[in-house]
Amino acid sequence: MSSVPHITLNNGVSMPQLGFGVWQVPDDEAAATVARALEAGYRSIDTASAYQNEEGTGRAIAASGVPREEVFLTTKLWNSDQGYDATLRAFDASLARLGTEYVDLYLIHWPLPMFDRYVDTWRAFEKLYADGRVRAIGVSNFQPPHLQRLLDETSAVPVLNQVELHPQLQQEQLRTFHSAHEIATEAWSPLGQGKDILTDPVITGIGTKHGRTAAQVILRWHLQLGNVVIPKSVTPSRIQENIDVFGFELDAEDLAAIAGLETGTRLGPDPSTMDYTG
Ligand code: NAD
């Protein structure tokens, strides 16, 4: 079983640098898929209220035989639940679906700046943290101005920001902002959703050089940049493959070649304009 390194968040909590994402895994498949991931050695699971698979995810963790305190569980507050009181209610509902007493990391899923509720939402997150119901609080899809407002108007600095990040969208400016404020960078769609980046000749060439797959090269690149990664797969062999990334290292030439793949291409919505609350 691979040994996944941990990073220390700005509140002292330790988190595996590589975890398992369950977006688009239907609830009735989540239990089996998460069970497989836990068996393969993953100890960090990333779900969200919006994924509608918190119940299956929670069942898998409870049935796994892995002690709850050895699993780092992340879930996210959905857009329609932003606001102080709505956040507290939504958190209770997530916890009930997950069947657990606490979550390790709770994230605001999107900032929705046009509604201007993320600061109040964050104050509710601070309360959940103060009450010991979450071990760490963070955000997702926040841009520097949104992070700056939290820094200016509230007291807790988010432990991390989970953002779209892959070789075609490397988020260098945002990563620099994070580093300056001790906010960890977590990459969503780290494999570019399994699309064209996996057949890019630069990536496959580096894979051939190291005797590794394209997915392993990209995950290794994230880890060496210092990103937390949460690749998703429902295919058993890929679940294994994606955690087997600790026995090789990319060299400076590999890293420079991947740096050249930036195109600014987003696979998901632009966080500044994303306003979906359905
Ligand atoms: P990903 O980049 O992890 O790609 C997943 C897809 O890549 C799989 O469905 C499969 O088709 C393919 N794949 C996986 N492993 C492979 C391998 N070894 N070889 C070949 N193909 C492989 O994309 P994702 O699921 O969008 O992102 C990962 C996780 O990030 C999600 O499950 C979710 O937890 C999180 N996420 C968060 C947000 C957010 O707004 N916070 C948005 C999207 C995703």
Residues whose N, C-alpha, C, O or C-beta is under 5 A from the ligand:
A	BS01	NAD	G21 V22 W23 D46 H109 S140 Q162 A187 W188 S189 P190 L191 G192 Q193 G194 A215 I230 P231 K232 S233 R238 E241
